[in-house]
Amino acid sequence: MTGSNSIHESVKEKIKEVQALNEEIPGVVIIHWLDSGLVEYISERGARALGTTQDEIKAMGLDYHKRYFNPEDAEYYVPKLLGLIKRNDINEYVTYFQQVRLLPEQDYVWHLSSSKIFMRDEEGTPLMSITVSIPVDPDHHVTPKVGKLLEENIFLRKNFATFSQLSGRERDILKLTALGKSSSEIAEELYIATSTVETHRRNIKAKLNASSSYELAQYARAFDLI
């Protein structure tokens, strides 16, 4: 019990240090417990942006993540955070993009976040993380590019096993199909019969469960064929 009290006192002191710098930090500060994922602290700037208070966010528990964050992004950044915890380097930090819904009636807003280990327990095990999150200007030219890249990354993760079914020749034909080439053009380029190309194209669609040129192009882009 004494050890637990000691840890919580240390947490309070560390958070006071962060609070003293709140107005100087250009972004929202969030401190999480790593074992539970619960929020222990969010800066006033962050609470205001979400239209709530720090106490209300803490009371939400894990519903906080469901309410404000796009779950699809988690497939991209959670492995990064798990790796950070496993390596347990107090000087290391990871950066990633998240979509945050500030208010229920609003669309998601892209944020660039950076996290590091904030505290360890008496045995040196990572205890808490600290994250600084900055909204990405929606009018900035990089925003749609970031969104597109992350969408492709999520698509890649979800469909890696499906794409792996394709043979080398099928990948060649998928690439040329996505570039808009006809069966006869592909046949000429690969020195094979047009009927062979058409057979490959049917097999590709079946393996990828794709019925349109758009779906085929998604695979080609996500897996760096084009």
DRENLO-577586 format. One record per residue (C-alpha): residue number from 1; residue in three letters; x, y, z. Coordinates in steps of 0.05 Angstrom, whole numbers, plus 5000, padded with zeros to 4 digits. Layout:
// residues N
REC   num   residuo     px     py     pz
REC   NUM       ALA      X      Y      Z
...
// end
This chain:
// residues 226
REC   num   residuo     px     py     pz
REC     1       MET   5000   5000   5000
REC     2       THR   5057   5046   5017
REC     3       GLY   5089   5034   4949
REC     4       SER   5023   5050   4915
REC     5       ASN   5015   5115   4954
REC     6       SER   5087   5133   4937
REC     7       ILE   5074   5122   4863
REC     8       HIS   5011   5165   4863
REC     9       GLU   5047   5220   4900
REC    10       SER   5103   5218   4848
REC    11       VAL   5050   5220   4793
REC    12       LYS   5019   5282   4823
REC    13       GLU   5086   5317   4828
REC    14       LYS   5104   5300   4756
REC    15       ILE   5037   5324   4731
REC    16       LYS   5045   5390   4768
REC    17       GLU   5110   5400   4729
REC    18       VAL   5072   5390   4664
REC    19       GLN   5016   5436   4685
REC    20       ALA   5066   5491   4699
REC    21       LEU   5085   5489   4625
REC    22       ASN   5015   5481   4596
REC    23       GLU   5012   5548   4563
REC    24       GLU   5082   5541   4535
REC    25       ILE   5070   5474   4500
REC    26       PRO   5042   5484   4429
REC    27       GLY   4992   5428   4431
REC    28       VAL   4948   5385   4475
REC    29       VAL   4981   5344   4530
REC    30       ILE   4952   5276   4550
REC    31       ILE   4980   5228   4603
REC    32       HIS   4957   5156   4602
REC    33       TRP   4965   5096   4649
REC    34       LEU   4999   5043   4605
REC    35       ASP   4969   4983   4640
REC    36       SER   4897   5006   4631
REC    37       GLY   4899   5058   4576
REC    38       LEU   4860   5106   4621
REC    39       VAL   4872   5180   4618
REC    40       GLU   4902   5209   4682
REC    41       TYR   4911   5280   4656
REC    42       ILE   4893   5323   4596
REC    43       SER   4912   5396   4591
REC    44       GLU   4858   5449   4594
REC    45       ARG   4869   5465   4521
REC    46       GLY   4852   5394   4503
REC    47       ALA   4791   5389   4547
REC    48       ARG   4764   5455   4518
REC    49       ALA   4775   5431   4447
REC    50       LEU   4735   5368   4463
REC    51       GLY   4679   5409   4495
REC    52       THR   4687   5375   4562
REC    53       THR   4729   5375   4626
REC    54       GLN   4786   5334   4652
REC    55       ASP   4742   5302   4706
REC    56       GLU   4690   5282   4654
REC    57       ILE   4744   5251   4609
REC    58       LYS   4772   5211   4667
REC    59       ALA   4702   5188   4685
REC    60       MET   4691   5162   4613
REC    61       GLY   4744   5109   4623
REC    62       LEU   4760   5072   4558
REC    63       ASP   4698   5102   4525
REC    64       TYR   4741   5164   4516
REC    65       HIS   4779   5130   4459
REC    66       LYS   4715   5104   4426
REC    67       ARG   4681   5172   4430
REC    68       TYR   4736   5216   4402
REC    69       PHE   4783   5174   4359
REC    70       ASN   4776   5138   4293
REC    71       PRO   4788   5064   4310
REC    72       GLU   4816   5050   4241
REC    73       ASP   4877   5092   4257
REC    74       ALA   4894   5048   4317
REC    75       GLU   4918   4993   4269
REC    76       TYR   4972   5042   4248
REC    77       TYR   4996   5072   4313
REC    78       VAL   4982   5020   4367
REC    79       PRO   5040   4974   4344
REC    80       LYS   5086   5035   4348
REC    81       LEU   5064   5048   4420
REC    82       LEU   5071   4975   4440
REC    83       GLY   5142   4975   4411
REC    84       LEU   5158   5037   4450
REC    85       ILE   5136   5005   4515
REC    86       LYS   5173   4940   4500
REC    87       ARG   5239   4976   4486
REC    88       ASN   5229   5017   4550
REC    89       ASP   5276   5073   4530
REC    90       ILE   5258   5135   4569
REC    91       ASN   5291   5179   4515
REC    92       GLU   5254   5148   4456
REC    93       TYR   5190   5177   4426
REC    94       VAL   5145   5156   4369
REC    95       THR   5103   5200   4323
REC    96       TYR   5039   5183   4287
REC    97       PHE   4975   5212   4258
REC    98       GLN   4906   5206   4290
REC    99       GLN   4836   5228   4270
REC   100       VAL   4800   5262   4327
REC   101       ARG   4727   5282   4329
REC   102       LEU   4726   5344   4372
REC   103       LEU   4650   5349   4376
REC   104       PRO   4597   5296   4358
REC   105       GLU   4569   5336   4301
REC   106       GLN   4637   5350   4269
REC   107       ASP   4681   5311   4222
REC   108       TYR   4746   5279   4244
REC   109       VAL   4806   5326   4246
REC   110       TRP   4876   5300   4233
REC   111       HIS   4926   5308   4290
REC   112       LEU   5000   5295   4292
REC   113       SER   5018   5262   4359
REC   114       SER   5083   5246   4393
REC   115       SER   5088   5199   4453
REC   116       LYS   5142   5176   4501
REC   117       ILE   5147   5140   4568
REC   118       PHE   5130   5190   4622
REC   119       MET   5142   5149   4685
REC   120       ARG   5167   5081   4707
REC   121       ASP   5149   5044   4770
REC   122       GLU   5200   5025   4824
REC   123       GLU   5220   4963   4785
REC   124       GLY   5233   5003   4721
REC   125       THR   5170   4979   4685
REC   126       PRO   5137   5033   4641
REC   127       LEU   5079   5061   4681
REC   128       MET   5053   5122   4643
REC   129       SER   5060   5154   4575
REC   130       ILE   5057   5228   4556
REC   131       THR   5031   5251   4489
REC   132       VAL   5032   5319   4455
REC   133       SER   4979   5324   4400
REC   134       ILE   4975   5381   4349
REC   135       PRO   4918   5391   4300
REC   136       VAL   4939   5391   4227
REC   137       ASP   4913   5453   4190
REC   138       PRO   4858   5426   4144
REC   139       ASP   4876   5477   4091
REC   140       HIS   4949   5455   4090
REC   141       HIS   4969   5417   4026
REC   142       VAL   4998   5359   4066
REC   143       THR   4932   5341   4101
REC   144       PRO   4898   5304   4043
REC   145       LYS   4964   5269   4028
REC   146       VAL   4970   5245   4099
REC   147       GLY   4899   5219   4098
REC   148       LYS   4911   5182   4032
REC   149       LEU   4975   5150   4057
REC   150       LEU   4943   5126   4122
REC   151       GLU   4883   5098   4085
REC   152       GLU   4930   5059   4040
REC   153       ASN   4969   5034   4101
REC   154       ILE   4905   5009   4134
REC   155       PHE   4883   4977   4069
REC   156       LEU   4951   4942   4063
REC   157       ARG   4948   4913   4133
REC   158       LYS   4877   4887   4124
REC   159       ASN   4890   4856   4056
REC   160       PHE   4962   4831   4061
REC   161       ALA   4942   4758   4065
REC   162       THR   4894   4765   4005
REC   163       PHE   4947   4800   3962
REC   164       SER   4999   4747   3980
REC   165       GLN   4958   4696   3941
REC   166       LEU   4978   4728   3875
REC   167       SER   5035   4698   3836
REC   168       GLY   5091   4741   3807
REC   169       ARG   5059   4740   3738
REC   170       GLU   4992   4759   3767
REC   171       ARG   5024   4819   3802
REC   172       ASP   5055   4841   3737
REC   173       ILE   4987   4838   3703
REC   174       LEU   4953   4873   3761
REC   175       LYS   5004   4930   3755
REC   176       LEU   4993   4939   3681
REC   177       THR   4917   4933   3689
REC   178       ALA   4918   4988   3742
REC   179       LEU   4958   5031   3693
REC   180       GLY   4900   5026   3645
REC   181       LYS   4930   4978   3594
REC   182       SER   4884   4932   3554
REC   183       SER   4892   4856   3551
REC   184       SER   4924   4861   3482
REC   185       GLU   4973   4914   3505
REC   186       ILE   4993   4872   3566
REC   187       ALA   5000   4810   3522
REC   188       GLU   5047   4848   3475
REC   189       GLU   5089   4875   3533
REC   190       LEU   5095   4808   3569
REC   191       TYR   5102   4766   3506
REC   192       ILE   5043   4722   3523
REC   193       ALA   4976   4707   3490
REC   194       THR   4917   4755   3500
REC   195       SER   4875   4696   3523
REC   196       THR   4928   4681   3577
REC   197       VAL   4924   4753   3601
REC   198       GLU   4848   4749   3605
REC   199       THR   4852   4685   3644
REC   200       HIS   4901   4717   3693
REC   201       ARG   4856   4777   3700
REC   202       ARG   4797   4734   3718
REC   203       ASN   4839   4696   3769
REC   204       ILE   4865   4761   3799
REC   205       LYS   4794   4788   3809
REC   206       ALA   4773   4722   3840
REC   207       LYS   4832   4720   3888
REC   208       LEU   4824   4793   3909
REC   209       ASN   4748   4790   3909
REC   210       ALA   4750   4852   3865
REC   211       SER   4698   4869   3814
REC   212       SER   4720   4938   3789
REC   213       SER   4781   4973   3762
REC   214       TYR   4780   5019   3822
REC   215       GLU   4787   4960   3870
REC   216       LEU   4845   4931   3830
REC   217       ALA   4879   4999   3830
REC   218       GLN   4871   5002   3907
REC   219       TYR   4913   4939   3913
REC   220       ALA   4964   4964   3862
REC   221       ARG   4974   5029   3899
REC   222       ALA   4974   5000   3970
REC   223       PHE   5026   4947   3951
REC   224       ASP   5071   4995   3912
REC   225       LEU   5059   4965   3844
REC   226       ILE   5045   5035   3816
// end
